[in-house]
Amino acid sequence: MMGEAPQDGLGRRRFLLVAGAAAVAGSVGGCAGPRAPVPGPPAPSPTASAAPTVPPALPLDPPPLPERLLPGDPGWRLTSYGLAGAVDGYCDKVSVLPGEPVGLHVSTVAEGFRVTAYRMGWYGGALARRVWRSGWIRGRVHAPAGLDPLTRTVTAAWPRSATVPTDGWPEGAYLLRLDAAGGAQRYVPLIIRSASVAGKILLVHAAATWQAYNGWGGRSLYLGEGGRYDARSLAVSFDRPYDRTGMAKFLVHERAVVALAERLGVDLAYTTGVDLDRHQALAGARAVFFLGHDEYWTPEMRRRVTTARDAGTNLAFLGANTCYRRVRLERDGRRMVCYKTDAGLDPVYAVNPELVTADFRAEPMPDPESSLVGVYYDGFPVDAPYVVTAPDHWLFAGTGAVYGDAFPHLVGVEYDRVNPGVPTPRPLEILSHSPLMCGRRPSFADSAYYTAPSGAGVFASGTMRWAEALMAGTRDSPVAHGMDRRTRCFVTTVTENLLRSFARGPAGDLEPAPRDNVADLYG
């Protein structure tokens, strides 16, 4: 039935632990040891009087626990993907504020389906908590997707199946799981974004990059009919489902960072890159974290992030190939344009060169990402060890790493390096300098750190496998390109150091200054 989905609400009180809870020990991958127990209140001193006392009244409800200490629901994972087209769906907004309803558009061959909303986080290692479930909703098969012949854009444009309320949902990253009557399941992503970021670390989810690689309907910004690049879409629509599990980019490159940040208990806020372009303010944020693979940026997004850095907000880039493609959002943010190597065909080429959707480093307005990120995208595919160059840097504290230590397979599949021949902030310290072969071409991958005049610290991992390593060898990433527990623990400790330090304020005012070693390594 159209309209608001019937609810099976799961409020906070059903999840409260009556006996209280201590902070959960360990890391995303289980590297750290147990924490010291939190001492309880001192025992009352004996009194001379034996007069009876009246016990205080018990509260009607225990005080609410912090979100990260609530119990989770390990049943959030997909168990049956089913056949193609068995059930697919998408939201009509990339993100909403808490309490703002969102439309859900679903096509299914089943008689009915239901929706369960899972908030992703730590939750004692369960990694998700169920916050809401709909009743059964009548299923319908909708018409195949339409195709814009000019830009080869695939759009589903299905009618709304239900309105999902978000009243009482905490800010964060959500997966809406569709469960069709026949057993098929899919994920639909939704971010409940933060209205205020003041004093917090802002986690930015790369919705534009999710959509760029999304091949639902047979086309993405990379491939088109017959798997051909020249038949690819020149613009992609958010009004369509995601392919495969629906959220591979989120699950592989972002989820583990969210879990670790929430486990640490630092103050967090949540948004997407699409929202950075449109309305997400950054004023007062302690840090902005880009979580794994955040390739597609608008010029406005880049301006806002640069302005935040120049006002003292720390930046962390936990992937590679960041801020590489310049894109343009149209139709109220529901369509993303990127002509890439055909930028000369972009309709704005002759009238507004700043908005031409070429790579940031390309004509007609070259502005390499290195001036912000500190490193420069160099290529793919690679698989190489991560080699430590500055073991005494504060970010490596507690890792036990020494000069030349290597962590197999941590560099890949795309990588960045410091390139002295392009705009690069200085002084800049290269923390790891990893030799590799990209095809037949020798090169290096670099992690790097610099501080801006404002005091903001900026860290770039230089490898796309950083976030993946946080779960390497665990249930959710058992193979992980061969990365082992030692690598997982190293990356976990460095990321913890980064989160804790950046949560305090401008790292340039709090941590040792970078020691420029670019000339030592690149001549």
N, C-alpha and C positions, 0 to 999 in steps of 0.2 A: 504494500500500500504506500502511495506517495505521502510525503510529509515527514514529520519527526519520527525517528525510529523508536519503537517501544524500548524502555530501559530496564535493565537488570542492574541497578546501580550498586557499586561496591564502594561505600564511603570510607573515610579514614578510620572511623571507630572500629570497623570490623577488623582492621589490621593492627590495632594498638596492642602492644605487649603489656599486659597488666603488671608484670613483675619488673618492667623496665628493661633496658638493654644497654650493653657496653658497645663501644665503637668496634666495628668489625676489623679483625686483623688481617694482614696479608695484602697482596696486591692482586691486580687483575689476573696475573698468571700464577699467583701463589708463591712469591719470592721471599717476602719478608717474614720474619718470625713473629710470635705473638707479642702484643703490646702488654705493658705492665697494667695490672688491674687498676681501675679507678677507685681510689679510697672512698669508703662510705663516711657518713657523718660520725663524729666521735660519740662514744657511749655517754649517756648522761651521768653526771656525778651523783653519788648517793646523797640523799638529804636526811636531815635529822628527823623530819616529820614523816609519820607513817599514815597521814590522813589520806583517805581515798580521793582520787581525782577523776574527773569526768573526761573520758577520751574525746578527742575532737571529732566532729562529724566527718564522715568519709565523703569525698567529692562524688558527685553523681557520675562523672566520667574522668578517667585519668587524663592528665595533660597530653596533648598530642606530641608524638615523637617527631624528630626531624625526618624528612622524607627518606634520606639515605638509610635510616635505621629501621624502616618498616620492612616486614617480611616480603619476599618476592614470590613470583609464580614461574617456576621453571618450565611450565607447559606452554610457554609463548612461542616456541619454535614450530615451523612448518613440519608436518609429518607426511603430507600427501599433496604433491603439487598437482597431480591430475593431468589430463590432456590439455593441449592448447585450446583456449577459449572456454574451458570448463567454468571458470569464473574470473572476471577481470574487473578492476575498478580504479577510480581516481577521485581525488578531492578537487573541489573547484577553487581552492586556495592552497598556496604552498605553506602558509602559516596563518595562525590566528592568535589573538590575545586571549588570555584565560576568560572563559565564559562566553566567547564569541562563537556562534554556531557555524558549522561548515557543511556544505553540501557534498554528498557522496553519490557518485554515478557508477552503477554496476550493471554489467551484462553477464548473464549466466544461463547455461542450459538446464540448470537444476530448477526444481519447483520453488525453492526458497533458499535463503542464506541468512546468516547472522553476522554481526560485526562485534569484535572484541578489541578494545583499546588497551594497548600495553605501553606503559611508560618505561623507556629504557634507562638503565642506570646501573648501580652496583647491587643493592638489595642482598647483601650477604653472599654474593656470588651467584645468585639466581639470574641477575642481569636484567630483569624486567619485573614490573608489577602491573597486575590487571586493575584498571581503574573504572572500567565501564563495559557493559555488554548490552547489546540491543536484544529485542525479541526477534522472532523469525519474520523476515521480510519476503514478500512474494518476489520470485525471480522472473526475469524477462530476458530474452535474447534481443539485443539491439542491432541495428544496421551496421554493416562493416564501416570501417573508418573512411572518411573522405580524404581526398588528396588535392592540394592546391597545385595546379600545374606550373605556376610561375616559380615557386620556391620549393616545390616537392615536399610540402609540409603535410604530415599525417595528423589529422584531428578526429577524435572520436565523436565529440559533440553529442553525447548521449543525454537523455533527460535525467533529471535528478531522481534517484531511487529513495533517498532518505536524507533527513537533516540530522546531523550528529551534534548533540549539545556538548559543550565542554565546561559546564558549570562545575566548579570545584576541582578541576584538573590542575595539578601543579604545572608550572612552566617546565618545558623539557622536550626531548625528542620522543616521538610516539610512532609505533607501528600499529595501524588498524588491520587486524587479521580478518579476512573474509573466509568464512567457513560455509561452503555450499552443502546442500542436503546430500549430495552424492559423495561427499568426502573431500573434494578438491579445495585447496586453500591458496590464498595469495596475500601478500602484504600491500598496504597502501600507506605511504609515509605522511606524517603531519608533524609540524613543529608548533608547539605552543610557545610563542616568543615572549620575551620579557619586555615589559613596558619601560622599566628602568634598568640601567646597567651601572649606575654609580656605585663605586667601591667594589665592583665584581669583576671576575674573569668572564669574558663573553666568548662562548663557544659558537663558531660559525659553521653551519651545515651547508655543504656545497650543492645546493639544489640545482643550480645552473649546470654544473658538471654532471650530476645524475642524469639530467635530461639530455645533455649533449650525446652521451653514450647510449641512451635508451633506444633500442631498436624495435620497439613495439610497432606493429603495423608494417614492418619490413624496411624502415628507413631511420637513419640517425644522421648526425652531422659528419659521420665517417663513411657510412655505407648506404647504398641504395639498391635498386633492382639488380639482381644477379650478383650481389655483393660488391658492386663496382663503386669506386670512389667518385667517378664523374657523374654518378646517378644519385649521389647523396642529397640529403635535404640541405637547403641553404637557410632554412629557419625551422625550428622545432616548436611544437605546441605542448604546453603543460596540460592541455585538455585531452589526455590519453593515459592509459595505464603504463606501468613499467613492465619491461620484459623480464623473463626468467623468474627469480624469486621476488622480483619487484624492487628489491633494495640492495643489490649486490654492492654498489658503491658505498652505501651507508654501513652495511654489515662488515665489510672488509676494512674500510679506511677510516671509519669514524667511531663506531660503537665502542671500541676498546678504550679510546681516549675519554669518552663520556663516563664509562664505568670507573676508570681510574680517578678522574677528577671528582666524581661524586663520592668515591670511597674515602678520599683524603679529607673531605668536608670543607674545602675552600668555598667561598661564596661565588656562585655561578649564575650566569644569565645565558639565554639561548636565543639564537636567531638564524637566519639564512643569508647567503650572499645576495639573493634577490631582494631581501628586505633592506640590506645595506644600501642598495641602489635607491630604494624608494622612500623609506621612512624610518629606519632604525637609527636613532641617535647614538653616538659613541661617547658623548661628553661624560667625563667622570669615570669611565671604565679603567680598572687597574691594568687589564691586559685584554688582548683579542687573540684567540687561538684559532688557526686554520688547521683542520684536523688531519688531513691526509692527502686527498687528491682534489685540489681546488684550482682547476685550470682556467675556468671561464669567468671573466670579470668584466663589468662595465666600467667605462671611464669614471663615472660618478662614484662607484664603489671604491675604486682606487684612490680618488681624491679624498674621500671621507677617511679611509684608513691612513693615508699619509698625514692628513690633518691631525688625526688622533695621535699618531706617533710624535708629531711635532709639538703636541701639547703634553707629552709625558706618558702616554699609554704604551705599555710594553706590547710587543708583537711576537707571536710564535708561529712558525710555519713548519708543521710536522709532516710534510710530504715533499714532493718534488713537482716540477712543472707548474708551479703556482703562478697565478696572474700572467699566464702566457697568451691566452686568446682574448682579444677585445670583442665584446658582444654588445648588442643593443636589445633592450626590452621594448616590446610593443604590445598593444591591445591590453592595457591595464596590467602589464606584467605577465600575461598568459602566453606570449610568443617570444621566443628568443632567436635573434637573427645572428648568423655568423657565416660570412662568405669565405673566410679563410684565404686559400690560394687563388680564389676568384674575386678578390676584393675589388678589382676594377669594375665588376658588374654590380656592385652595391649601389643602389639608387642615390645614396647620399654622397657618393665619392666626389662629385664636383661642387657640392654645395656646403658640406659640413665635414671636412676631412677628419676632424677629431672623433667623429662617430663612425667612421668607416670600420667595418668589422674584419680587419686584418689582424695578424698577430701584433702584440704591443711593440715588438722590436722592428716591425716592418713599415714600409712606406704606406700611406703618405705622411703619417705622424709618428715616426719611430720614437719609442720611449721604453727601453728595455726594462723588464721587471727587476733587474738587479739593483736599480737605484733605490728600491724599497726593500726587497727581500734580502739583498746582500749576496745572493748567488744567482747563477745564470743557467737556465736549462740547457743541457748539453746533448741529450739523446736517449735512445732505447733501441733494442732491449739489452739489458746487461744483468749479470748475476756475479757479484763480487763480494769479498770480505770488506767489512768496515774497519778501517785502520786508525787507531787513536794517535793523534799528534800532540795534543796538549793535555796530558793526563792530570796536571795539577790545576786545571781550570775548575772554578767552583761548580760548574754543572756536572762534573764527573766525580764530585765528592761522594764517598761511600761505595763507589763501584769497584774499587780495588784495581782499576785499570792502570797499566803502565805504558810508557811510550812504545809504540809499535804493536800493542795488543790488537789482534784481529778477531772479528766476529763474523763467521762465515755466513754468506748469503744475505746479509743485512742491506747491502746496496743492490737495488733493483726496483722494479723492472725499468723504471725511468729514474734519472738522476740529474742533479745540478752540480755545478762547480763554481769556484771563484774564477772570474775571468778579468784580469787586469786591463784588458783592452776595451771594456765597456764601462758605463757609469757604475761605480761601486762605492758605497760609503767607506770612509776611512776615519780613524783606524779600525781595522777589522781583523779578528783573530780566527784563523782556521783551526778548528778543534779536531777534525779528522781529515785525513788526506789519503784517499783510497785508490790505488792504481787499478785500472780495469782496461778491458778491451771492448769497445762498442763496435761490433762487427770486426773489421780489420784495423780499426783506428784506436790507437792507445790514448787514454785520457785519465782523468781523475774525477772522483766524486768527493765533495767537501761538505762537512758541517761547518757553519760559520756563525760568529757572534759579533755584533757591534752595538754601540750606544749612540743615540742621536743627541744633538746639543740640548734637547729638552730633558735628557736623563733617561729617556725610554730605552730599554734593552730590546734587542731584536735577535732572535735565534732562528736559524733555518737548518733543518736536519739534512737536506740534500739528497734524501732517498725516499722513494714512495713506500718503502716497506716499514717505516718507523712505527706506524700505528698497528700494522699487522703483527709486528714483533711482540707487542704487548700481550697477545694471546697465543703466541707460537707454542705448539705442542699441547694445547688444551683441547677440550671437547669441541669448541667452536672453530678451532683452527689446528687440527691435528698434524697436518703436513707442513704448511706455512713455508714452502720453498726450501725446507731443510733447516730452518733456523731452530736452534736448540734452546734448552732452558737457560743456559749461561747467557745467551744473547737476549732472551726475554728479560732476565733479571737486570742486565745492564741497561737496556732501554727503559725498563720500568723505573729504575732508580734515577736515571737522568731526567725522565719526565716528571717524576715527583719533585726533584730539586727545582725544576723549571716552574712548575705550578706553584709551589710554596713561595719561591722567591718573587715571582711576578705578581702574586696575590698581595704582596706587601706594598707595592708602589713602584715608582721608576727605578729599575734595576741599576741604572747608572749612578744613582745616589746611594745605593745600598750594597752593591757588590764591587769587587775589584774591576778596574777598567780593563778593556781588552788590550792585549799586547799585539800590535800589528806584526804579523809574520808572513804577509803575502809575498814580499820580496824574497824571503828565505826559501819559500816553496816554489815560486814561479819565476824568480829571477827578475 
